[in-house]
Amino acid sequence: MESSAGINVKEPFIVIMPRKGLLNLDLKGVWQYRELLYFLVWRDVMVRYKQTAIGVAWAILQPLITMVIFTVIFGNLAKIPSEGIPYPVFAFAALLPWSYFSQALTRNSSSVVSSSNLVTKVYFPRLLIPIAASVAPIVDLFFSFLILLVLMAWYQITPTWGLLALPFFLGLCVMTALAVGLWSSALNVRYRDVGHVIPFLIQVWMYASPVAYPASMVPEKWRLLYSLNPMVGVIEGFRWALLGKESPDFLIMAVSLVVVLITLIGGVIYFKKSEETFADVI
């Protein structure tokens, strides 16, 4: 461009380059774009209930119907022990974190692919996509939690001081969903088979977690191996915090926490490394 004085003036421009290095995770950029995170979460919530006949009631019906089925099959027919807690409450307290986890993981696995119009056209920290997919299902968790309070009142179960630890176990549940979701969302961009595997994985994972049965049923010699499943610590923690059952096995909690942290850190690094090719592959 030429100025009025006849001097050539170059217009400023910005070149966006990927950060190099294994640990350049650009977490500061995620914080700077936190307003976009809010809108991504809001979009996911609105899309889920758009043009539905009963709206957020789906968040209540799904775990409620599952609880009824579990009560009939596992509680009445199979006589699965529930550690002195009425089986409907015992099962529903576990279905709260599990329903959240399954929804978050399902959304995460397809989150980057379904946002291809954003990924290929606009710059923003791509980590916001799986984070939003992990945060949005908390809305469903909140409505399901209200039903659990009604069940607890019906069976005259009074919350204990353990309820104060519930935010910790909720955070652990969100971290678990995000940790696995980072791997699945990045892998799904390159290998679309992941989208077909995730529903089957979730179904198998549920029976490998103490949703319909207590973790105490697992033999002691297998307990440490069993606790490598991070959802074991999450579900046992939810039951302890909400229902006041006997103190959870803190070894299980510690192992689950370590597994989640390792998976989460590895997932962030792998996601950031893979995002350099998202726009080309997607």
Beta strands, then each sheet from edge to edge (+ up, - down):
end
